[in-house]
Amino acid sequence: MPTALTLSGSIRKGSYNRMLQGHMDRKLAEAGVSVTSIDLADFTMPIFNEDLEADSTPKAARQLAELWRSHDIVFIATPEYNGGVPPLVVNTITWLSRQKPSPFRHAVFGMGGISSGKYGTIWSLSHLRDSLSKLGALVVPTLLGIGPADEAIDAAGNFVEPAIIRKVDQMVHELTHFSRG
């Protein structure tokens, strides 16, 4: 059975991106994938600094890297801050990029994000795709840039727009059919 690791780049309560993570958990499970859903708040890491790295890599970075290496799929739900990737995601990726063997060279990666704006995190996703690709990650083609959130999601956290529902289904298909082979 394929395995997936999902996470959100937002740790605040009521986050749209945590809702997206939960939605992807359900959709991947329906597709026959064993899902491990994590909260980055459980993996506390200081802001990356090479001086800190020389003394001691945070235990959380080693644990998280092992989780990434041990799953076939990694899905990242991320908000967009000022047109870019939020600091929590940047810091996480930076610490993981220093781990050996690379945690980016096994899984197939997918990403998405929800925002209150009409561009739906597409700039953040574009930056994240670029960073992950440079680290050797295989990122599926579909990007789930969803917005505005108040029009895209109902009170129960379900997507209501047919185009978004199709994109989610396409993302699940790509994540379950692409392979590092």
N, C-alpha and C positions, 0 to 999 in steps of 0.2 A: 504494500500500500504506500503510495507517495505521501510525503510529509511536508507540511507547510509551517513556517514561522511567520506570524503577523505581529506588527507593532505600529504604534502611532507616534508621530513626532510632536504630539501635543499630549501633555499629561494633566491638563486641567479638567475638572469635572464638567460634564455637559458638552465636551468638545465634539464638534461635528466629525472630526477626523477619527476620534475614538468610535463614533457611530459607524463610520465607514469601515474601520477595522473589524468591528463586530459583524457588520453585514458581509464582508468578505470571508470571515470565519465561517458563517453559515453557508454561503454559496460554495466555498471550497469543500466543506464537509459534505454537502449534497452531491458534489462531484466525486465523492469517494476518497477524499484526502483526509489524512489524520492531521488535525490542526493544533498547533501550540500557539496560544495567544499570550503575548507578554506585555507588560507595562514597563516602559523605560524608567519610570520612577523607582523601580526595584533594582536598577543597575546604576547606582550613583557613581559618577566619575567626575573628577575635577576638570576644569577647562584645560584642554591639552596644552602642555608645555614640555618641550624636550628635556628641560632640567628635571621635571618630575619623572619623566619616563626613565631617565638614567638611574634614578634611585629605586623606583618601584612602579611597575605597571599596575594600575588598579586591578584588583581581583575581579571586579565587575567586567572589565574589558576582556579579560581572559575567558570568563564564563560566557559572556555574550558572543565572543568569537567562536567558541565551541558550539553554541547553539546554532549559529549561522552555518557552520561547517557540517552540522549533523542533519540539516533539513534540505529537501529537494527544491523547495520553493521558499522565497522570502518576499513578503508583501509589506510595503511601507506606505502607511497613510500619513501624509504630511500637510500641515498648513503652509501658508506662504506669508512671510514677514518682509515687508518693504520690497516686494518683487523678487525675493530670494528664498533660499532654504533656511528654516529656523535654526537658531543656535543649538538646540538640543540635538537635532539631526546631524548638523555639521560636526559637533563634538563627538557624537557617537561614531560616525563614519571615520573621523580622524583617528580616534583611539583604535578602532578595529583595523584600520589600514596598517597599523604598526605591528599587528599580531602575525605570527608565523606558525604554521603555514597560512597563507592568505584565506580569510573567510569569504572572499568574493569570487572564488574560482570553482565552486561546486554547484551552488543553487542557481535556479532561474529566478530572476527578480522581476517583480511588478510593483508599480507605484500608482498612487492616486491621492487626491486631496479635495477637500470641500472648503469653500470660503463663502463669505457673504457677498463677494464681488462677482461680477458677471464673467470674469476670466477664469474663475474656479481653480486657482493655484497653478495654472499652466506654466507660468514663469518659474516657479519653484520646481515643478516637475522637470522642466527642461534643464535647469541647472543640476538637479539631482541625477538625472539620466547621464549627463555629461560626466559628472564626478564618478559615478559608479562604473561607467564604461571605461574610464581611464584607469580604474583599479582592477579591471579584468572581469567585471560582472557581465553576465548575459542578461540584458534587460529586454523584456518583451515589447513589441511595437506599440501596443495600446497604452495610452496614458489616460487615467480617469481624472480629468480636470472638471470638477463639478461646482457649479454656482449659477446664480445665487442660491445659497443653501435654503433660505426660507421658501423658495419655489420648487426646490428639487426633492425635498424630504417631507413626508407627512409626520404627524405627531408620534407615530409608533417607530419612526426611524427608517421607514421604507422609502425607496425611490419611487417617484410618481411619474416622471417623464419617460416615455417609451424609449427615447434615444439613450438615456442614461442606463436604463435596464438592459438594452442591447449591448452597450459598452461594457457593463459589468459582466454580462454573459461572455462577451468576446475575451475579456481579460481572463476569466476563469478558464476558458478554452485554451488560450495561449499558455497560461501557467501550467496547465495539466498536459499539454501536448508538445511543448518545446522541451528540448533536452540538451544537456552539455555533451551527451553522447560520447 
